[in-house]
Amino acid sequence: LEDFFPAVNIKESEKQFNIELAVPGFSKEDFKISMDGDVLNISAQKKSETEKKEEKYTRKEYSYNSFSRSFTMPANANADSIDA
């Protein structure tokens, strides 16, 4: 299992905050987003496996990538309006 911490950009405008994560290779279905009080939790897990058969041997490789990031939301953030 390989943990990493993706680069994050946080943008603030008059009406919203945008959090962008650089996570190439992940799809929308890999992500889990939740709120715990005023803390926004973003996590993802991706599993892939490959199998290669040649002559008298078989090789099967597994790859797991995961991360979890937490952000304390400012007092003026509306948790009910969180969208991903």
Secondary structure, 3 states (H helix, E strand, C coil): CEECCCCEEEEECCCCEEEEECCCCCCHHHEEEEEECCEEEEEEEEEEEEEEEECCEEEEEEEEEEEEEEEECCCCCCHHHCCC
